[in-house]
Amino acid sequence: MSDVELIVIMPVYNEETGLERVVTEWLRAFSHLNVKHRVLAINDGSTDSSLSILNKLQSQFPEVLLVSNKSNSGHGRTCRVGYEWALAQGAPWIFQIDSDGQCDPGFFAEFWSNRPRADCIFGMRIMREDGLPRKLVSTFCRLLIMISTGQDLGDPNVPYRLIERNTLEKALACVPAEFDLQNIALALALKRDPSVRWQYVPIRFRLPNHGQRRIGLLKIVQRGFQMLIQLHTVKG
């Protein structure tokens, strides 16, 4: 893949509703910008028809879409699998998005144009259509991390991030593979490195294709407590 400029990581779990539209709109966006790219869609043990949809799409776009299937391990660890695969391919830039339709391709051109001035470019979810509860969860997460580490990570778990490969490789080495919330840990490792040049791009976060999934308060508290414990294992 020596000619590829961009590797895109897209974790997939039970996203049969709208998955085809999400993949095709992103492929169209990359082509419109004339970006030499490959998209790796990682099926994280979906129990619906997501894998069959991905396989059909791969047959339609064999030159740019790759599909990987694995047993379920959660979003964060699936991202980790994707990051490690992308680094092995040698492409200069790695981009991570989600497959639920919330990531709007309309903002990607600004990310791509910021490359000369940044090593990592993160979206900042200024406009959110997924409801107040999820916005509050993101704010709570940001505050917990600030209290625990002294670092303001902006939008630490945003699934809309473009990272230069050497910068990603260095930061990923600081994050234990067993960390569940890999994206948050990776954001912390990147922020701790004073040599990393940051850019934030305001983005709109759309309503997910599957509609609103209820957020359990107990689950949020459990994950928050687990995150605080695991954050201390991030090096740097």
C-alpha positions in Angstrom: 0.0 0.0 0.0 2.9 2.3 -0.7 0.7 4.7 -2.7 -2.0 5.0 0.0 -2.2 8.3 1.8 -4.9 7.5 4.3 -6.0 4.4 6.2 -9.5 4.7 7.6 -10.6 2.6 10.6 -14.3 1.9 11.0 -15.4 -0.5 13.9 -18.8 -2.1 13.2 -21.2 -3.7 15.7 -24.9 -4.3 14.9 -25.2 -1.4 12.5 -27.3 -3.1 9.7 -29.6 0.0 9.7 -27.9 2.5 7.5 -24.5 0.7 7.3 -24.5 0.7 3.5 -25.3 4.4 3.3 -22.5 5.2 5.8 -19.8 3.3 4.0 -20.8 4.6 0.5 -21.1 8.2 1.6 -17.6 8.1 3.1 -16.1 6.4 0.1 -17.7 9.1 -2.0 -16.2 11.8 0.2 -12.7 10.5 0.0 -12.9 10.0 -3.8 -14.3 13.6 -4.2 -11.2 14.9 -2.4 -8.9 12.7 -4.6 -7.5 11.0 -1.4 -5.7 7.7 -2.1 -7.3 5.7 0.7 -8.2 2.3 2.1 -11.1 1.7 4.5 -10.9 -1.1 7.0 -14.3 -2.0 8.4 -13.9 -4.3 11.4 -16.9 -6.3 12.3 -16.8 -6.8 16.1 -18.9 -10.0 16.3 -22.2 -8.4 15.1 -25.2 -10.6 15.7 -27.3 -8.9 12.9 -26.6 -8.7 9.2 -23.8 -6.2 9.4 -21.1 -8.7 8.2 -23.1 -9.7 5.1 -23.7 -6.1 4.2 -20.0 -5.4 4.6 -19.0 -8.4 2.4 -21.4 -7.2 -0.3 -19.9 -3.7 -0.2 -16.4 -5.1 -0.4 -17.4 -6.9 -3.6 -18.6 -3.6 -5.0 -15.5 -1.6 -3.9 -12.7 -4.2 -3.7 -9.9 -1.7 -4.3 -10.7 0.6 -1.4 -12.8 -1.4 1.1 -11.4 -4.1 3.3 -13.5 -6.1 5.7 -12.2 -7.9 8.9 -14.3 -10.1 11.1 -13.5 -10.8 14.8 -15.2 -12.0 17.9 -16.8 -9.3 20.1 -14.3 -7.3 22.3 -16.0 -3.9 22.4 -15.5 -0.6 20.6 -12.2 0.5 22.2 -10.3 -2.8 21.7 -11.7 -3.0 18.1 -10.2 0.4 17.4 -6.9 -0.8 18.8 -6.9 -3.7 16.3 -7.6 -1.3 13.6 -4.9 1.2 14.6 -2.3 -1.6 14.8 -3.3 -2.9 11.4 -3.1 0.6 9.9 0.3 1.2 11.3 1.6 -2.0 9.7 0.4 -0.8 6.3 2.7 2.3 6.4 0.2 4.9 5.3 1.2 8.4 6.5 -2.3 9.2 8.0 -4.8 7.2 10.0 -8.4 8.3 10.4 -11.0 6.7 12.8 -14.7 7.1 12.5 -17.7 5.2 13.7 -20.2 3.3 11.5 -23.5 4.4 13.0 -23.9 7.5 10.8 -23.1 10.1 13.4 -19.9 11.1 11.7 -20.7 13.6 8.9 -18.2 13.4 6.0 -18.9 17.0 5.2 -16.3 18.1 7.8 -13.5 15.8 6.6 -12.1 18.3 4.0 -11.1 20.7 6.8 -9.4 17.8 8.6 -7.4 16.9 5.5 -6.4 20.5 4.7 -5.0 20.9 8.3 -2.3 18.2 7.8 0.6 20.6 7.2 -0.1 22.3 10.5 -0.9 19.4 12.8 0.1 15.9 13.9 -3.3 15.0 15.2 -6.7 16.6 14.3 -9.7 15.9 16.5 -13.3 16.7 16.0 -15.0 18.8 18.7 -18.7 17.9 18.9 -20.2 21.4 19.1 -23.5 20.5 17.5 -25.0 17.2 18.7 -28.3 15.6 17.6 -27.9 12.5 19.8 -29.5 14.2 22.8 -28.7 15.9 26.1 -27.9 12.7 28.0 -25.1 11.8 25.7 -23.7 15.3 25.8 -23.8 15.2 29.6 -21.9 11.9 29.6 -19.2 13.4 27.4 -18.9 16.4 29.7 -18.8 14.2 32.8 -16.0 12.1 31.1 -14.0 15.2 30.3 -14.3 16.5 33.9 -13.3 13.2 35.4 -10.2 13.0 33.3 -9.3 16.6 34.1 -9.6 15.9 37.9 -7.7 12.6 37.6 -4.8 13.6 35.2 -4.8 17.4 35.1 -5.2 17.2 31.3 -8.1 18.8 29.4 -8.7 16.4 26.5 -11.4 18.5 24.8 -13.7 15.8 23.5 -11.7 12.8 24.6 -13.8 10.0 23.1 -14.8 11.6 19.9 -14.8 9.1 17.0 -13.6 11.6 14.4 -9.8 11.8 14.5 -7.0 12.1 12.0 -3.5 11.2 13.3 -0.1 11.1 11.6 1.3 7.6 11.7 4.5 8.2 13.6 2.6 10.2 16.2 0.0 7.5 16.5 2.7 4.8 16.8 4.4 6.6 19.6 1.2 7.3 21.5 -0.2 3.8 21.1 2.9 2.3 22.7 2.0 4.2 25.9 -1.5 2.6 26.1 -1.9 -1.0 27.5 -3.7 -3.3 25.0 -6.2 -4.4 27.6 -7.4 -0.8 28.2 -11.1 -0.9 27.3 -11.6 2.8 26.3 -8.7 2.9 23.9 -9.7 6.2 22.3 -9.7 8.0 25.6 -6.3 6.5 26.6 -4.9 7.4 23.2 -6.1 11.0 23.5 -4.4 11.2 26.9 -1.1 9.8 25.6 -1.2 12.3 22.7 -1.9 15.2 25.0 1.0 14.3 27.3 3.5 14.6 24.5 4.6 18.2 24.2 5.9 17.7 20.7 2.5 16.9 19.3 0.9 19.7 17.2 -2.9 19.7 17.8 -5.8 21.0 15.8 -9.5 20.9 16.7 -12.2 21.0 14.1 -15.8 21.8 15.2 -18.2 19.1 13.9 -21.8 18.3 13.9 -22.7 14.9 15.4 -25.7 13.4 13.7 -28.5 11.2 15.2 -27.3 7.6 14.9 -28.9 5.3 12.3 -30.2 3.0 15.0 -31.9 5.8 16.9 -31.3 6.5 20.6 -30.0 3.7 22.7 -30.8 4.1 26.4 -27.8 5.0 28.6 -27.9 3.1 31.9 -26.7 5.3 34.8 -25.2 2.3 36.7 -23.2 1.3 33.6 -22.0 4.9 33.2 -20.8 5.0 36.8 -19.1 1.6 36.4 -17.3 2.6 33.2 -16.2 5.9 34.7 -14.7 4.2 37.8 -13.0 1.6 35.6 -11.6 4.4 33.4 -10.1 6.3 36.3 -8.3 3.2 37.4 -7.0 2.3 34.0 -5.9 5.9 33.1 -3.1 5.5 35.6 -1.7 2.7 33.5 -1.1 5.1 30.5 2.5 5.9 30.2 4.0 9.3 29.6 
